[in-house]
Amino acid sequence: MDIAVHPLIGDTISYQKEEILASIAHGRIPDANNWYAITTTHEETTLFYILSAREFRNPMYHDPNRRLKLIGIAGSKREARNLVVSIVAGFVDSGSLPEIKSSLGNY
C-alpha cells in the first residue's frame, strides 16, 4: 500500500495521523478502530474506497498487484465522504472519470 505524499487528513483524526500513517508505512494496521481510510481503487468505474479501520485490515487491500494508494484518513464515514467530495469538486468542470483517475497519481 502506497501512501500519498500529501494525504488528506480529517480534522477529527488529525491528533492520530502520525501514529496511523507511520504504522501503515511500516506494514502494520493501527489498532485504533475509529478511523476510515480513503484509497484509490483498481476498478475502472470506482474512484475511491472508503474503508473502516476494520475493513482496511483485509489483506486484499494491501496486495501489491492492486496498486492502491492511501490518499486520506478520516475520523468518521461522513468526514471521509466530505474529503472525497472535496477532491472530486476540483474536477467538476472536467466531467471525465478517466481524467480524475489519472490525476490521483499526483496525491
Biopython code that builds the backbone (N, CA, C, O; Angstrom):
import numpy as np
from Bio.PDB.StructureBuilder import StructureBuilder

atoms = [
    (1, "MET", "N", (0.847, -1.177, 0.000)),
    (1, "MET", "CA", (0.000, 0.000, 0.000)),
    (1, "MET", "C", (0.887, 1.233, 0.000)),
    (1, "MET", "O", (1.652, 1.471, 0.935)),
    (2, "ASP", "N", (0.772, 1.997, -1.045)),
    (2, "ASP", "CA", (1.472, 3.275, -1.097)),
    (2, "ASP", "C", (0.678, 4.308, -0.310)),
    (2, "ASP", "O", (-0.540, 4.201, -0.167)),
    (3, "ILE", "N", (1.382, 5.296, 0.191)),
    (3, "ILE", "CA", (0.746, 6.408, 0.893)),
    (3, "ILE", "C", (1.015, 7.666, 0.091)),
    (3, "ILE", "O", (2.144, 7.918, -0.331)),
    (4, "ALA", "N", (-0.029, 8.452, -0.116)),
    (4, "ALA", "CA", (0.113, 9.699, -0.856)),
    (4, "ALA", "C", (1.157, 10.592, -0.196)),
    (4, "ALA", "O", (1.338, 10.556, 1.021)),
    (5, "VAL", "N", (1.834, 11.385, -1.002)),
    (5, "VAL", "CA", (2.834, 12.315, -0.482)),
    (5, "VAL", "C", (2.183, 13.300, 0.493)),
    (5, "VAL", "O", (2.752, 13.625, 1.535)),
    (6, "HIS", "N", (1.002, 13.761, 0.144)),
    (6, "HIS", "CA", (0.263, 14.702, 0.988)),
    (6, "HIS", "C", (-1.153, 14.164, 1.215)),
    (6, "HIS", "O", (-2.107, 14.663, 0.618)),
    (7, "PRO", "N", (-1.293, 13.144, 2.079)),
    (7, "PRO", "CA", (-2.624, 12.589, 2.287)),
    (7, "PRO", "C", (-3.549, 13.612, 2.940)),
    (7, "PRO", "O", (-3.116, 14.458, 3.721)),
    (8, "LEU", "N", (-4.814, 13.513, 2.604)),
    (8, "LEU", "CA", (-5.814, 14.371, 3.229)),
    (8, "LEU", "C", (-6.105, 13.829, 4.625)),
    (8, "LEU", "O", (-6.256, 12.622, 4.809)),
    (9, "ILE", "N", (-6.181, 14.717, 5.593)),
    (9, "ILE", "CA", (-6.412, 14.307, 6.975)),
    (9, "ILE", "C", (-7.652, 15.027, 7.489)),
    (9, "ILE", "O", (-7.718, 16.256, 7.468)),
    (10, "GLY", "N", (-8.621, 14.266, 7.946)),
    (10, "GLY", "CA", (-9.816, 14.866, 8.526)),
    (10, "GLY", "C", (-9.489, 15.527, 9.851)),
    (10, "GLY", "O", (-8.601, 15.084, 10.579)),
    (11, "ASP", "N", (-10.207, 16.580, 10.153)),
    (11, "ASP", "CA", (-9.967, 17.323, 11.397)),
    (11, "ASP", "C", (-10.120, 16.458, 12.637)),
    (11, "ASP", "O", (-9.378, 16.624, 13.605)),
    (12, "THR", "N", (-11.080, 15.535, 12.615)),
    (12, "THR", "CA", (-11.352, 14.753, 13.819)),
    (12, "THR", "C", (-10.337, 13.642, 14.064)),
    (12, "THR", "O", (-10.347, 13.018, 15.125)),
    (13, "ILE", "N", (-9.470, 13.392, 13.104)),
    (13, "ILE", "CA", (-8.457, 12.336, 13.256)),
    (13, "ILE", "C", (-7.050, 12.916, 13.276)),
    (13, "ILE", "O", (-6.084, 12.169, 13.432)),
    (14, "SER", "N", (-6.915, 14.198, 13.126)),
    (14, "SER", "CA", (-5.587, 14.820, 12.992)),
    (14, "SER", "C", (-4.672, 14.522, 14.179)),
    (14, "SER", "O", (-3.454, 14.459, 14.013)),
    (15, "TYR", "N", (-5.228, 14.340, 15.355)),
    (15, "TYR", "CA", (-4.392, 14.049, 16.519)),
    (15, "TYR", "C", (-3.746, 12.663, 16.445)),
    (15, "TYR", "O", (-2.770, 12.409, 17.151)),
    (16, "GLN", "N", (-4.262, 11.770, 15.615)),
    (16, "GLN", "CA", (-3.714, 10.417, 15.477)),
    (16, "GLN", "C", (-3.001, 10.191, 14.158)),
    (16, "GLN", "O", (-2.527, 9.085, 13.900)),
    (17, "LYS", "N", (-2.913, 11.206, 13.321)),
    (17, "LYS", "CA", (-2.408, 10.993, 11.957)),
    (17, "LYS", "C", (-1.002, 10.420, 11.921)),
    (17, "LYS", "O", (-0.731, 9.518, 11.128)),
    (18, "GLU", "N", (-0.103, 10.915, 12.753)),
    (18, "GLU", "CA", (1.284, 10.429, 12.733)),
    (18, "GLU", "C", (1.350, 8.945, 13.068)),
    (18, "GLU", "O", (2.051, 8.182, 12.405)),
    (19, "GLU", "N", (0.626, 8.546, 14.087)),
    (19, "GLU", "CA", (0.621, 7.146, 14.510)),
    (19, "GLU", "C", (0.040, 6.245, 13.423)),
    (19, "GLU", "O", (0.611, 5.201, 13.110)),
    (20, "ILE", "N", (-1.088, 6.645, 12.850)),
    (20, "ILE", "CA", (-1.746, 5.830, 11.829)),
    (20, "ILE", "C", (-0.876, 5.728, 10.580)),
    (20, "ILE", "O", (-0.651, 4.628, 10.075)),
    (21, "LEU", "N", (-0.389, 6.849, 10.081)),
    (21, "LEU", "CA", (0.414, 6.839, 8.851)),
    (21, "LEU", "C", (1.734, 6.095, 9.039)),
    (21, "LEU", "O", (2.167, 5.368, 8.144)),
    (22, "ALA", "N", (2.376, 6.269, 10.190)),
    (22, "ALA", "CA", (3.637, 5.563, 10.451)),
    (22, "ALA", "C", (3.416, 4.054, 10.512)),
    (22, "ALA", "O", (4.224, 3.284, 9.992)),
    (23, "SER", "N", (2.330, 3.637, 11.141)),
    (23, "SER", "CA", (2.029, 2.201, 11.213)),
    (23, "SER", "C", (1.817, 1.620, 9.830)),
    (23, "SER", "O", (2.357, 0.562, 9.507)),
    (24, "ILE", "N", (1.028, 2.309, 9.007)),
    (24, "ILE", "CA", (0.755, 1.817, 7.659)),
    (24, "ILE", "C", (2.032, 1.772, 6.834)),
    (24, "ILE", "O", (2.255, 0.828, 6.075)),
    (25, "ALA", "N", (2.868, 2.790, 6.981)),
    (25, "ALA", "CA", (4.131, 2.838, 6.238)),
    (25, "ALA", "C", (5.036, 1.657, 6.590)),
    (25, "ALA", "O", (5.841, 1.218, 5.769)),
    (26, "HIS", "N", (4.899, 1.148, 7.814)),
    (26, "HIS", "CA", (5.708, 0.011, 8.254)),
    (26, "HIS", "C", (4.975, -1.319, 8.093)),
    (26, "HIS", "O", (5.400, -2.335, 8.643)),
    (27, "GLY", "N", (3.872, -1.312, 7.337)),
    (27, "GLY", "CA", (3.167, -2.555, 7.046)),
    (27, "GLY", "C", (2.258, -3.050, 8.145)),
    (27, "GLY", "O", (1.807, -4.195, 8.104)),
    (28, "ARG", "N", (1.975, -2.206, 9.135)),
    (28, "ARG", "CA", (1.072, -2.596, 10.217)),
    (28, "ARG", "C", (-0.204, -1.766, 10.114)),
    (28, "ARG", "O", (-0.189, -0.628, 9.645)),
    (29, "ILE", "N", (-1.286, -2.349, 10.554)),
    (29, "ILE", "CA", (-2.552, -1.622, 10.588)),
    (29, "ILE", "C", (-2.786, -1.193, 12.032)),
    (29, "ILE", "O", (-2.811, -2.034, 12.931)),
    (30, "PRO", "N", (-2.954, 0.087, 12.258)),
    (30, "PRO", "CA", (-3.135, 0.582, 13.630)),
    (30, "PRO", "C", (-4.344, -0.050, 14.310)),
    (30, "PRO", "O", (-5.327, -0.403, 13.658)),
    (31, "ASP", "N", (-4.254, -0.186, 15.619)),
    (31, "ASP", "CA", (-5.332, -0.792, 16.393)),
    (31, "ASP", "C", (-6.536, 0.130, 16.565)),
    (31, "ASP", "O", (-7.640, -0.343, 16.837)),
    (32, "ALA", "N", (-6.341, 1.413, 16.413)),
    (32, "ALA", "CA", (-7.448, 2.354, 16.597)),
    (32, "ALA", "C", (-8.613, 1.960, 15.690)),
    (32, "ALA", "O", (-8.420, 1.701, 14.502)),
    (33, "ASN", "N", (-9.806, 1.917, 16.247)),
    (33, "ASN", "CA", (-10.969, 1.476, 15.480)),
    (33, "ASN", "C", (-11.757, 2.614, 14.860)),
    (33, "ASN", "O", (-12.516, 2.388, 13.918)),
    (34, "ASN", "N", (-11.604, 3.788, 15.344)),
    (34, "ASN", "CA", (-12.463, 4.891, 14.929)),
    (34, "ASN", "C", (-11.832, 5.767, 13.865)),
    (34, "ASN", "O", (-11.671, 6.972, 14.058)),
    (35, "TRP", "N", (-11.478, 5.167, 12.755)),
    (35, "TRP", "CA", (-10.968, 5.953, 11.641)),
    (35, "TRP", "C", (-11.306, 5.244, 10.335)),
    (35, "TRP", "O", (-11.618, 4.054, 10.315)),
    (36, "TYR", "N", (-11.238, 5.996, 9.259)),
    (36, "TYR", "CA", (-11.557, 5.480, 7.928)),
    (36, "TYR", "C", (-10.416, 5.810, 6.979)),
    (36, "TYR", "O", (-9.826, 6.889, 7.036)),
    (37, "ALA", "N", (-10.122, 4.861, 6.113)),
    (37, "ALA", "CA", (-9.098, 5.054, 5.086)),
    (37, "ALA", "C", (-9.788, 5.396, 3.770)),
    (37, "ALA", "O", (-10.827, 4.829, 3.431)),
    (38, "ILE", "N", (-9.195, 6.327, 3.039)),
    (38, "ILE", "CA", (-9.652, 6.654, 1.694)),
    (38, "ILE", "C", (-8.537, 6.228, 0.760)),
    (38, "ILE", "O", (-7.411, 6.713, 0.863)),
    (39, "THR", "N", (-8.853, 5.322, -0.151)),
    (39, "THR", "CA", (-7.838, 4.813, -1.073)),
    (39, "THR", "C", (-8.313, 4.939, -2.513)),
    (39, "THR", "O", (-9.505, 5.078, -2.785)),
    (40, "THR", "N", (-7.360, 4.888, -3.417)),
    (40, "THR", "CA", (-7.702, 4.749, -4.831)),
    (40, "THR", "C", (-8.183, 3.315, -5.024)),
    (40, "THR", "O", (-8.115, 2.510, -4.095)),
    (41, "THR", "N", (-8.661, 2.993, -6.206)),
    (41, "THR", "CA", (-9.140, 1.639, -6.469)),
    (41, "THR", "C", (-8.449, 1.062, -7.703)),
    (41, "THR", "O", (-7.734, 1.759, -8.423)),
    (42, "HIS", "N", (-8.676, -0.193, -7.918)),
    (42, "HIS", "CA", (-8.168, -0.847, -9.127)),
    (42, "HIS", "C", (-9.290, -1.018, -10.145)),
    (42, "HIS", "O", (-9.075, -1.585, -11.217)),
    (43, "GLU", "N", (-10.482, -0.533, -9.818)),
    (43, "GLU", "CA", (-11.650, -0.684, -10.683)),
    (43, "GLU", "C", (-11.754, 0.481, -11.661)),
    (43, "GLU", "O", (-11.318, 1.595, -11.371)),
    (44, "GLU", "N", (-12.332, 0.208, -12.808)),
    (44, "GLU", "CA", (-12.470, 1.238, -13.842)),
    (44, "GLU", "C", (-13.541, 2.269, -13.504)),
    (44, "GLU", "O", (-13.395, 3.443, -13.843)),
    (45, "THR", "N", (-14.604, 1.849, -12.846)),
    (45, "THR", "CA", (-15.738, 2.742, -12.635)),
    (45, "THR", "C", (-15.862, 3.263, -11.204)),
    (45, "THR", "O", (-16.824, 3.965, -10.890)),
    (46, "THR", "N", (-14.929, 2.940, -10.350)),
    (46, "THR", "CA", (-14.948, 3.393, -8.968)),
    (46, "THR", "C", (-13.688, 4.201, -8.702)),
    (46, "THR", "O", (-12.581, 3.742, -8.983)),
    (47, "LEU", "N", (-13.852, 5.395, -8.163)),
    (47, "LEU", "CA", (-12.691, 6.248, -7.912)),
    (47, "LEU", "C", (-12.014, 5.954, -6.585)),
    (47, "LEU", "O", (-10.786, 5.912, -6.510)),
    (48, "PHE", "N", (-12.805, 5.750, -5.536)),
    (48, "PHE", "CA", (-12.257, 5.629, -4.191)),
    (48, "PHE", "C", (-12.912, 4.493, -3.436)),
    (48, "PHE", "O", (-14.052, 4.110, -3.702)),
    (49, "TYR", "N", (-12.154, 3.962, -2.484)),
    (49, "TYR", "CA", (-12.731, 3.112, -1.452)),
    (49, "TYR", "C", (-12.710, 3.940, -0.176)),
    (49, "TYR", "O", (-11.721, 4.608, 0.124)),
    (50, "ILE", "N", (-13.792, 3.891, 0.562)),
    (50, "ILE", "CA", (-13.814, 4.427, 1.925)),
    (50, "ILE", "C", (-13.964, 3.215, 2.816)),
    (50, "ILE", "O", (-15.003, 2.555, 2.821)),
    (51, "LEU", "N", (-12.917, 2.927, 3.571)),
    (51, "LEU", "CA", (-12.851, 1.696, 4.351)),
    (51, "LEU", "C", (-12.723, 1.992, 5.836)),
    (51, "LEU", "O", (-11.909, 2.821, 6.244)),
    (52, "SER", "N", (-13.522, 1.317, 6.636)),
    (52, "SER", "CA", (-13.338, 1.434, 8.085)),
    (52, "SER", "C", (-11.989, 0.807, 8.432)),
    (52, "SER", "O", (-11.433, 0.046, 7.641)),
    (53, "ALA", "N", (-11.473, 1.122, 9.594)),
    (53, "ALA", "CA", (-10.195, 0.537, 10.012)),
    (53, "ALA", "C", (-10.274, -0.987, 9.983)),
    (53, "ALA", "O", (-9.304, -1.660, 9.636)),
    (54, "ARG", "N", (-11.420, -1.517, 10.344)),
    (54, "ARG", "CA", (-11.603, -2.978, 10.334)),
    (54, "ARG", "C", (-11.523, -3.517, 8.905)),
    (54, "ARG", "O", (-10.824, -4.497, 8.650)),
    (55, "GLU", "N", (-12.235, -2.881, 7.976)),
    (55, "GLU", "CA", (-12.190, -3.312, 6.572)),
    (55, "GLU", "C", (-10.778, -3.173, 6.004)),
    (55, "GLU", "O", (-10.320, -4.022, 5.240)),
    (56, "PHE", "N", (-10.100, -2.103, 6.383)),
    (56, "PHE", "CA", (-8.760, -1.799, 5.873)),
    (56, "PHE", "C", (-7.761, -2.890, 6.241)),
    (56, "PHE", "O", (-6.734, -3.037, 5.579)),
    (57, "ARG", "N", (-8.054, -3.655, 7.290)),
    (57, "ARG", "CA", (-7.160, -4.743, 7.703)),
    (57, "ARG", "C", (-7.180, -5.927, 6.734)),
    (57, "ARG", "O", (-6.299, -6.785, 6.795)),
    (58, "ASN", "N", (-8.160, -5.983, 5.852)),
    (58, "ASN", "CA", (-8.271, -7.090, 4.904)),
    (58, "ASN", "C", (-7.041, -7.094, 3.986)),
    (58, "ASN", "O", (-6.744, -6.083, 3.350)),
    (59, "PRO", "N", (-6.326, -8.222, 3.915)),
    (59, "PRO", "CA", (-5.104, -8.289, 3.109)),
    (59, "PRO", "C", (-5.283, -7.944, 1.635)),
    (59, "PRO", "O", (-4.332, -7.519, 0.980)),
    (60, "MET", "N", (-6.490, -8.122, 1.109)),
    (60, "MET", "CA", (-6.673, -7.836, -0.320)),
    (60, "MET", "C", (-6.427, -6.364, -0.637)),
    (60, "MET", "O", (-6.046, -6.035, -1.760)),
    (61, "TYR", "N", (-6.635, -5.478, 0.323)),
    (61, "TYR", "CA", (-6.391, -4.054, 0.069)),
    (61, "TYR", "C", (-4.903, -3.720, 0.078)),
    (61, "TYR", "O", (-4.508, -2.630, -0.336)),
    (62, "HIS", "N", (-4.086, -4.642, 0.541)),
    (62, "HIS", "CA", (-2.645, -4.409, 0.627)),
    (62, "HIS", "C", (-1.863, -5.237, -0.389)),
    (62, "HIS", "O", (-0.632, -5.263, -0.365)),
    (63, "ASP", "N", (-2.576, -5.903, -1.269)),
    (63, "ASP", "CA", (-1.966, -6.708, -2.326)),
    (63, "ASP", "C", (-1.237, -5.773, -3.301)),
    (63, "ASP", "O", (-1.864, -4.898, -3.897)),
    (64, "PRO", "N", (0.075, -5.948, -3.468)),
    (64, "PRO", "CA", (0.837, -5.056, -4.354)),
    (64, "PRO", "C", (0.339, -5.048, -5.797)),
    (64, "PRO", "O", (0.535, -4.065, -6.511)),
    (65, "ASN", "N", (-0.297, -6.124, -6.229)),
    (65, "ASN", "CA", (-0.816, -6.174, -7.595)),
    (65, "ASN", "C", (-1.991, -5.223, -7.811)),
    (65, "ASN", "O", (-2.262, -4.822, -8.943)),
    (66, "ARG", "N", (-2.674, -4.868, -6.759)),
    (66, "ARG", "CA", (-3.807, -3.950, -6.869)),
    (66, "ARG", "C", (-3.348, -2.492, -6.957)),
    (66, "ARG", "O", (-4.084, -1.637, -7.448)),
    (67, "ARG", "N", (-2.157, -2.218, -6.490)),
    (67, "ARG", "CA", (-1.545, -0.884, -6.589)),
    (67, "ARG", "C", (-2.455, 0.224, -6.061)),
    (67, "ARG", "O", (-2.650, 1.247, -6.716)),
    (68, "LEU", "N", (-3.010, 0.004, -4.863)),
    (68, "LEU", "CA", (-3.846, 1.015, -4.236)),
    (68, "LEU", "C", (-2.970, 2.042, -3.524)),
    (68, "LEU", "O", (-1.839, 1.754, -3.133)),
    (69, "LYS", "N", (-3.513, 3.231, -3.368)),
    (69, "LYS", "CA", (-2.788, 4.287, -2.680)),
    (69, "LYS", "C", (-3.696, 4.888, -1.618)),
    (69, "LYS", "O", (-4.843, 5.241, -1.892)),
    (70, "LEU", "N", (-3.173, 5.000, -0.411)),
    (70, "LEU", "CA", (-3.898, 5.667, 0.659)),
    (70, "LEU", "C", (-3.802, 7.166, 0.410)),
    (70, "LEU", "O", (-2.706, 7.726, 0.409)),
    (71, "ILE", "N", (-4.940, 7.817, 0.199)),
    (71, "ILE", "CA", (-4.906, 9.250, -0.086)),
    (71, "ILE", "C", (-5.521, 10.076, 1.031)),
    (71, "ILE", "O", (-5.509, 11.305, 0.970)),
    (72, "GLY", "N", (-6.059, 9.414, 2.053)),
    (72, "GLY", "CA", (-6.615, 10.180, 3.159)),
    (72, "GLY", "C", (-7.072, 9.305, 4.298)),
    (72, "GLY", "O", (-7.291, 8.103, 4.143)),
    (73, "ILE", "N", (-7.211, 9.943, 5.457)),
    (73, "ILE", "CA", (-7.790, 9.283, 6.626)),
    (73, "ILE", "C", (-8.775, 10.254, 7.262)),
    (73, "ILE", "O", (-8.615, 11.473, 7.199)),
    (74, "ALA", "N", (-9.795, 9.672, 7.873)),
    (74, "ALA", "CA", (-10.841, 10.487, 8.483)),
    (74, "ALA", "C", (-11.305, 9.819, 9.772)),
    (74, "ALA", "O", (-11.097, 8.623, 9.976)),
    (75, "GLY", "N", (-11.927, 10.596, 10.624)),
    (75, "GLY", "CA", (-12.409, 10.090, 11.902)),
    (75, "GLY", "C", (-13.799, 9.501, 11.848)),
    (75, "GLY", "O", (-14.236, 8.867, 12.809)),
    (76, "SER", "N", (-14.507, 9.694, 10.742)),
    (76, "SER", "CA", (-15.845, 9.138, 10.586)),
    (76, "SER", "C", (-16.122, 8.927, 9.104)),
    (76, "SER", "O", (-15.423, 9.464, 8.245)),
    (77, "LYS", "N", (-17.140, 8.145, 8.821)),
    (77, "LYS", "CA", (-17.500, 7.910, 7.430)),
    (77, "LYS", "C", (-17.973, 9.211, 6.782)),
    (77, "LYS", "O", (-17.666, 9.476, 5.619)),
    (78, "ARG", "N", (-18.708, 10.009, 7.523)),
    (78, "ARG", "CA", (-19.180, 11.292, 6.992)),
    (78, "ARG", "C", (-18.002, 12.195, 6.630)),
    (78, "ARG", "O", (-17.990, 12.826, 5.574)),
    (79, "GLU", "N", (-17.020, 12.245, 7.516)),
    (79, "GLU", "CA", (-15.842, 13.077, 7.247)),
    (79, "GLU", "C", (-15.085, 12.549, 6.020)),
    (79, "GLU", "O", (-14.595, 13.336, 5.211)),
    (80, "ALA", "N", (-14.989, 11.233, 5.881)),
    (80, "ALA", "CA", (-14.327, 10.640, 4.715)),
    (80, "ALA", "C", (-15.064, 11.015, 3.437)),
    (80, "ALA", "O", (-14.439, 11.359, 2.434)),
    (81, "ARG", "N", (-16.382, 10.949, 3.473)),
    (81, "ARG", "CA", (-17.167, 11.345, 2.299)),
    (81, "ARG", "C", (-16.926, 12.810, 1.948)),
    (81, "ARG", "O", (-16.805, 13.160, 0.774)),
    (82, "ASN", "N", (-16.857, 13.658, 2.963)),
    (82, "ASN", "CA", (-16.613, 15.081, 2.714)),
    (82, "ASN", "C", (-15.238, 15.304, 2.072)),
    (82, "ASN", "O", (-15.094, 16.162, 1.201)),
    (83, "LEU", "N", (-14.241, 14.546, 2.494)),
    (83, "LEU", "CA", (-12.913, 14.660, 1.885)),
    (83, "LEU", "C", (-12.952, 14.218, 0.422)),
    (83, "LEU", "O", (-12.334, 14.847, -0.437)),
    (84, "VAL", "N", (-13.675, 13.142, 0.145)),
    (84, "VAL", "CA", (-13.804, 12.663, -1.231)),
    (84, "VAL", "C", (-14.521, 13.714, -2.082)),
    (84, "VAL", "O", (-14.118, 13.977, -3.215)),
    (85, "VAL", "N", (-15.568, 14.305, -1.545)),
    (85, "VAL", "CA", (-16.293, 15.344, -2.276)),
    (85, "VAL", "C", (-15.376, 16.514, -2.583)),
    (85, "VAL", "O", (-15.449, 17.088, -3.670)),
    (86, "SER", "N", (-14.511, 16.875, -1.640)),
    (86, "SER", "CA", (-13.595, 18.000, -1.881)),
    (86, "SER", "C", (-12.603, 17.674, -3.001)),
    (86, "SER", "O", (-12.210, 18.568, -3.751)),
    (87, "ILE", "N", (-12.199, 16.422, -3.123)),
    (87, "ILE", "CA", (-11.301, 16.031, -4.213)),
    (87, "ILE", "C", (-12.039, 16.112, -5.546)),
    (87, "ILE", "O", (-11.565, 16.729, -6.499)),
    (88, "VAL", "N", (-13.194, 15.485, -5.590)),
    (88, "VAL", "CA", (-13.955, 15.417, -6.837)),
    (88, "VAL", "C", (-14.431, 16.802, -7.267)),
    (88, "VAL", "O", (-14.502, 17.083, -8.463)),
    (89, "ALA", "N", (-14.755, 17.659, -6.321)),
    (89, "ALA", "CA", (-15.232, 19.006, -6.650)),
    (89, "ALA", "C", (-14.215, 19.772, -7.482)),
    (89, "ALA", "O", (-14.597, 20.632, -8.276)),
    (90, "GLY", "N", (-12.949, 19.485, -7.320)),
    (90, "GLY", "CA", (-11.916, 20.133, -8.108)),
    (90, "GLY", "C", (-11.937, 19.738, -9.571)),
    (90, "GLY", "O", (-11.293, 20.373, -10.406)),
    (91, "PHE", "N", (-12.681, 18.685, -9.877)),
    (91, "PHE", "CA", (-12.744, 18.186, -11.255)),
    (91, "PHE", "C", (-14.126, 18.337, -11.881)),
    (91, "PHE", "O", (-14.375, 17.821, -12.970)),
    (92, "VAL", "N", (-15.019, 19.037, -11.200)),
    (92, "VAL", "CA", (-16.403, 19.133, -11.670)),
    (92, "VAL", "C", (-16.475, 19.623, -13.106)),
    (92, "VAL", "O", (-17.277, 19.109, -13.886)),
    (93, "ASP", "N", (-15.671, 20.586, -13.469)),
    (93, "ASP", "CA", (-15.729, 21.128, -14.819)),
    (93, "ASP", "C", (-15.258, 20.125, -15.869)),
    (93, "ASP", "O", (-15.689, 20.183, -17.021)),
    (94, "SER", "N", (-14.383, 19.213, -15.479)),
    (94, "SER", "CA", (-13.854, 18.280, -16.471)),
    (94, "SER", "C", (-14.865, 17.207, -16.829)),
    (94, "SER", "O", (-14.969, 16.815, -17.992)),
    (95, "GLY", "N", (-15.620, 16.722, -15.831)),
    (95, "GLY", "CA", (-16.624, 15.701, -16.084)),
    (95, "GLY", "C", (-16.062, 14.407, -16.637)),
    (95, "GLY", "O", (-16.800, 13.635, -17.248)),
    (96, "SER", "N", (-14.786, 14.150, -16.443)),
    (96, "SER", "CA", (-14.168, 12.978, -17.045)),
    (96, "SER", "C", (-13.614, 12.045, -15.982)),
    (96, "SER", "O", (-12.638, 12.378, -15.309)),
    (97, "LEU", "N", (-14.225, 10.884, -15.827)),
    (97, "LEU", "CA", (-13.759, 9.894, -14.865)),
    (97, "LEU", "C", (-12.314, 9.468, -15.121)),
    (97, "LEU", "O", (-11.533, 9.441, -14.170)),
    (98, "PRO", "N", (-11.911, 9.134, -16.354)),
    (98, "PRO", "CA", (-10.515, 8.743, -16.583)),
    (98, "PRO", "C", (-9.536, 9.866, -16.222)),
    (98, "PRO", "O", (-8.445, 9.603, -15.716)),
    (99, "GLU", "N", (-9.921, 11.092, -16.477)),
    (99, "GLU", "CA", (-9.051, 12.217, -16.149)),
    (99, "GLU", "C", (-8.860, 12.347, -14.647)),
    (99, "GLU", "O", (-7.758, 12.639, -14.182)),
    (100, "ILE", "N", (-9.932, 12.133, -13.883)),
    (100, "ILE", "CA", (-9.830, 12.173, -12.426)),
    (100, "ILE", "C", (-8.932, 11.054, -11.949)),
    (100, "ILE", "O", (-8.030, 11.282, -11.143)),
    (101, "LYS", "N", (-9.169, 9.831, -12.442)),
    (101, "LYS", "CA", (-8.362, 8.691, -12.004)),
    (101, "LYS", "C", (-6.876, 8.902, -12.299)),
    (101, "LYS", "O", (-6.036, 8.581, -11.458)),
    (102, "SER", "N", (-6.542, 9.427, -13.457)),
    (102, "SER", "CA", (-5.136, 9.629, -13.789)),
    (102, "SER", "C", (-4.532, 10.726, -12.932)),
    (102, "SER", "O", (-3.342, 10.669, -12.622)),
    (103, "SER", "N", (-5.304, 11.709, -12.545)),
    (103, "SER", "CA", (-4.801, 12.791, -11.719)),
    (103, "SER", "C", (-4.561, 12.355, -10.289)),
    (103, "SER", "O", (-3.828, 13.028, -9.564)),
    (104, "LEU", "N", (-5.151, 11.255, -9.858)),
    (104, "LEU", "CA", (-4.966, 10.793, -8.482)),
    (104, "LEU", "C", (-3.515, 10.402, -8.214)),
    (104, "LEU", "O", (-3.099, 10.341, -7.057)),
    (105, "GLY", "N", (-2.760, 10.142, -9.239)),
    (105, "GLY", "CA", (-1.334, 9.848, -9.067)),
    (105, "GLY", "C", (-0.572, 11.018, -8.503)),
    (105, "GLY", "O", (0.540, 10.845, -8.004)),
    (106, "ASN", "N", (-1.145, 12.213, -8.567)),
    (106, "ASN", "CA", (-0.477, 13.396, -8.027)),
    (106, "ASN", "C", (-0.648, 13.555, -6.528)),
    (106, "ASN", "O", (-0.019, 14.427, -5.929)),
    (107, "TYR", "N", (-1.488, 12.728, -5.905)),
    (107, "TYR", "CA", (-1.693, 12.823, -4.459)),
    (107, "TYR", "C", (-0.633, 12.077, -3.713)),
    (107, "TYR", "O", (-0.648, 12.049, -2.482)),
]
sb = StructureBuilder()
sb.init_structure("model")
sb.init_model(0)
sb.init_chain("A")
sb.init_seg("    ")
for serial, (resi, resn, name, xyz) in enumerate(atoms, 1):
    if name == "N":
        sb.init_residue(resn, " ", resi, " ")
    sb.init_atom(name, np.array(xyz, "f"), 0.0, 1.0, " ", f" {name:<3s}", serial, name[0])
structure = sb.get_structure()
